[in-house]
Amino acid sequence: MKKNLVLILAFLLILAWAMPIMAQYGRDTTVQGYTRKDGTYVQPHHRTAPDNSRFNNYSTQGNVNPYTGQMGTVNPYTQPQPQVTPYGQQQRRTWP
């Protein structure tokens, strides 16, 4: 009985430690509205957090944007894999 209680407490401690870390994966980002150099205003919008995956974006085929209900149309196999810098900014890799 005591061993089971220790195992349960250990599991709960690990879970409490891992939850904040896991919550950051898949988190959405709100982009504020801004004006481009050519004077075009871009409306505020939501996007997925930058990462190295091309499969978890709203525009990817098989995914649905939860804010607009639109289906994704981009084939992830024909797009270059995005690269994320250590600072979290996404860079597009071009095909050689």
PyMOL commands that set and color helices and strands:
alter all, ss='L'
color gray80, all
select helices_A, chain A and resi 2-24
alter helices_A, ss='H'
color red, helices_A
select strands_A, chain A and resi 28-31+34-35+41-42+45-48+82-84+90-92
alter strands_A, ss='S'
color yellow, strands_A
deselect
rebuild
show_as cartoon
